[in-house]
Amino acid sequence: MTVVDYAYPAPAVARPTVRDRFVTMLAVVLLGYALAGKGFAYLGVPPLFIGEITLGCGLVAFATAGAWFGTLCDARLWPLLAMCAWGLCRTLPFVSADPVNAIRDGVVWGYGTFAVVMVTLIADRPAVLGRLVRLYRRFGKVFVVGIPVVFVLYHFSVHFGGLPKWPWAPTVDVVAMKEGDVLVHLGGIVAFLIAGLGGPVGWGWVALLTVDAGVMGVIDRAGMVAFLAAFAAGVIFRPRSPVVGRSVLTAAVLVTLLWATNANIPVPGGKGRVISFDQELTNLTSTVGDSGNEGLDGNKEWRLNWWKEIVRYTVHGRYFWKGKGFGINLADDDGFQVLSDHSLRNPHSVHMTMLARGGVPMFGLWVLVQATFAGTVGLELHRARRRGQPAWQGLFFFLGVYWMAFLINGSFDVYLEGPMGGIWFWTVYGTGIGAAMVHRREELLAASC
């Protein structure tokens, strides 16, 4: 039996459980975060927003699962549990002084709870895996078609008075996209299709996905690197996939058209970027060296200077063991604030956030958590390939590449520190560990027969 053969019981056969309803709710919430970004994150009744509501429902689902104790005893989750414990220790001292910001800063480790929930649900009922694959197949189609609409609404609605804003957050549009986040999901969808989990794929879907990535890459460099890394991994994994050839051909046609027509389309609110051949080339060169663009190179230098300062006061300074804690504004405290409303709180790298806030111990645990996932998924991918299990191979490849894309974007942007990236990331993380448990269990059962 392969992962896509798991049957999800229909309502006529078995009534959906609390856990089934949570999976459905989570799928809807993840779609909302992917399409509407920060705008969707503000859905709710302050201070209780959709992310916190979903987490609460997840804890209820966790409590009703029979496998929760066995899950917590699995060694593959111990690094994550240890990281969360240390994060809690470095958050509690700041709660009394500023509870809202302490909790807000602590979600970078707190959303790891979603990983524990997903591992538990999958270990308790392996059929959840098959359902997740089918749900993601639908997500991919909706996302590829929906993102161009969201892009136009978000960037060009300024000519018509702008998008409506939340009454309780008058500065936040109900739809607030970040191109880097979009590119991470496009990279995940590419990996999903190349892995063969999406079934037969027509030219139209691949062409639209490639155009989406090209347009988003004009505005965001980190996201573009994440997407290209995901695509490169797909080329290595399955070079003869039709998705690879069609994507390359579509990209070649798109770049040729931009070059031949000298297209120069300004994007309102797009960081001063334009859709053009020169802009694409500038973004690509700036990822590996100086681009000659003062704005792009200045942004890079600002990040590097901040990261050097964090290393100085942690690795070589007084904050080695404890960091500065989850609850203070690092941008203000470190002297790198660039926003007039002081809304920037974290350096543009989740690794530096962990180091600055939790010290070297937190950074070490963070690295161990990621190494555990990479080792677990990589090992199961190897086993599936050795045993001739294409569906399992595809699943572990997809989850590993998706995880990589999240980390790449999170290395250069404030991404995993919020619900838009954090809940997605830890859901993928938990799905990968849970899938590994199920795959290993099946192997042991097969060997005993």
URKAGI-V23209 format. One record per residue. N is the residue number from 0. RES is the residue in one letter. PHI is phi as a letter, one per 40 degrees, with the letter a starting at -180 (NA if undefined). Layout:
N/RES/PHI
N/RES/PHI
//
This chain:
0/M/NA
1/T/b
2/V/c
3/V/c
4/D/c
5/Y/c
6/A/c
7/Y/c
8/P/c
9/A/c
10/P/d
11/A/c
12/V/c
13/A/a
14/R/c
15/P/d
16/T/c
17/V/d
18/R/c
19/D/c
20/R/c
21/F/c
22/V/d
23/T/c
24/M/c
25/L/c
26/A/c
27/V/c
28/V/c
29/L/c
30/L/c
31/G/c
32/Y/c
33/A/c
34/L/c
35/A/b
36/G/f
37/K/d
38/G/c
39/F/c
40/A/c
41/Y/c
42/L/c
43/G/i
44/V/b
45/P/d
46/P/c
47/L/b
48/F/b
49/I/c
50/G/c
51/E/c
52/I/c
53/T/c
54/L/c
55/G/c
56/C/c
57/G/c
58/L/c
59/V/c
60/A/c
61/F/c
62/A/c
63/T/c
64/A/c
65/G/c
66/A/c
67/W/c
68/F/c
69/G/c
70/T/c
71/L/c
72/C/c
73/D/c
74/A/c
75/R/c
76/L/c
77/W/c
78/P/d
79/L/c
80/L/c
81/A/c
82/M/c
83/C/c
84/A/c
85/W/c
86/G/c
87/L/c
88/C/c
89/R/c
90/T/b
91/L/d
92/P/c
93/F/b
94/V/c
95/S/c
96/A/c
97/D/a
98/P/c
99/V/c
100/N/c
101/A/c
102/I/c
103/R/c
104/D/c
105/G/c
106/V/c
107/V/c
108/W/b
109/G/c
110/Y/c
111/G/d
112/T/d
113/F/c
114/A/c
115/V/c
116/V/c
117/M/c
118/V/d
119/T/c
120/L/c
121/I/c
122/A/c
123/D/c
124/R/a
125/P/d
126/A/d
127/V/d
128/L/d
129/G/c
130/R/c
131/L/c
132/V/c
133/R/c
134/L/c
135/Y/c
136/R/d
137/R/c
138/F/d
139/G/d
140/K/c
141/V/c
142/F/c
143/V/c
144/V/c
145/G/c
146/I/c
147/P/d
148/V/c
149/V/c
150/F/d
151/V/c
152/L/c
153/Y/c
154/H/c
155/F/b
156/S/c
157/V/d
158/H/c
159/F/b
160/G/g
161/G/g
162/L/c
163/P/c
164/K/b
165/W/c
166/P/d
167/W/c
168/A/a
169/P/c
170/T/b
171/V/b
172/D/c
173/V/c
174/V/b
175/A/b
176/M/c
177/K/b
178/E/c
179/G/c
180/D/c
181/V/c
182/L/c
183/V/c
184/H/c
185/L/c
186/G/c
187/G/c
188/I/c
189/V/d
190/A/c
191/F/c
192/L/c
193/I/c
194/A/c
195/G/g
196/L/c
197/G/c
198/G/g
199/P/d
200/V/b
201/G/c
202/W/d
203/G/c
204/W/c
205/V/c
206/A/c
207/L/c
208/L/c
209/T/c
210/V/c
211/D/d
212/A/c
213/G/c
214/V/c
215/M/c
216/G/c
217/V/c
218/I/c
219/D/b
220/R/c
221/A/c
222/G/c
223/M/c
224/V/c
225/A/c
226/F/c
227/L/c
228/A/c
229/A/c
230/F/c
231/A/c
232/A/c
233/G/c
234/V/c
235/I/c
236/F/c
237/R/a
238/P/c
239/R/c
240/S/c
241/P/d
242/V/c
243/V/c
244/G/c
245/R/c
246/S/c
247/V/c
248/L/c
249/T/c
250/A/c
251/A/c
252/V/c
253/L/c
254/V/c
255/T/c
256/L/c
257/L/c
258/W/c
259/A/c
260/T/c
261/N/f
262/A/d
263/N/a
264/I/b
265/P/c
266/V/b
267/P/d
268/G/g
269/G/b
270/K/f
271/G/g
272/R/c
273/V/b
274/I/c
275/S/a
276/F/c
277/D/c
278/Q/c
279/E/c
280/L/c
281/T/c
282/N/c
283/L/c
284/T/c
285/S/c
286/T/c
287/V/b
288/G/a
289/D/c
290/S/c
291/G/g
292/N/c
293/E/c
294/G/c
295/L/c
296/D/c
297/G/c
298/N/c
299/K/c
300/E/c
301/W/c
302/R/c
303/L/c
304/N/c
305/W/c
306/W/c
307/K/c
308/E/c
309/I/c
310/V/c
311/R/c
312/Y/c
313/T/b
314/V/d
315/H/b
316/G/b
317/R/c
318/Y/c
319/F/d
320/W/c
321/K/b
322/G/g
323/K/c
324/G/g
325/F/c
326/G/i
327/I/b
328/N/c
329/L/c
330/A/c
331/D/c
332/D/c
333/D/c
334/G/g
335/F/b
336/Q/c
337/V/b
338/L/b
339/S/c
340/D/c
341/H/f
342/S/c
343/L/c
344/R/b
345/N/b
346/P/c
347/H/c
348/S/a
349/V/c
350/H/c
351/M/c
352/T/c
353/M/c
354/L/c
355/A/c
356/R/c
357/G/b
358/G/g
359/V/c
360/P/d
361/M/c
362/F/c
363/G/c
364/L/c
365/W/c
366/V/c
367/L/c
368/V/c
369/Q/c
370/A/c
371/T/c
372/F/c
373/A/d
374/G/c
375/T/c
376/V/c
377/G/c
378/L/c
379/E/c
380/L/c
381/H/c
382/R/c
383/A/c
384/R/c
385/R/c
386/R/c
387/G/g
388/Q/b
389/P/c
390/A/c
391/W/c
392/Q/d
393/G/c
394/L/c
395/F/c
396/F/c
397/F/d
398/L/c
399/G/c
400/V/c
401/Y/c
402/W/d
403/M/c
404/A/c
405/F/c
406/L/c
407/I/c
408/N/c
409/G/c
410/S/c
411/F/b
412/D/a
413/V/c
414/Y/b
415/L/c
416/E/c
417/G/b
418/P/c
419/M/c
420/G/b
421/G/c
422/I/c
423/W/c
424/F/d
425/W/c
426/T/c
427/V/c
428/Y/d
429/G/c
430/T/c
431/G/c
432/I/c
433/G/c
434/A/c
435/A/c
436/M/c
437/V/c
438/H/c
439/R/c
440/R/c
441/E/c
442/E/c
443/L/c
444/L/c
445/A/c
446/A/c
447/S/c
448/C/c
//
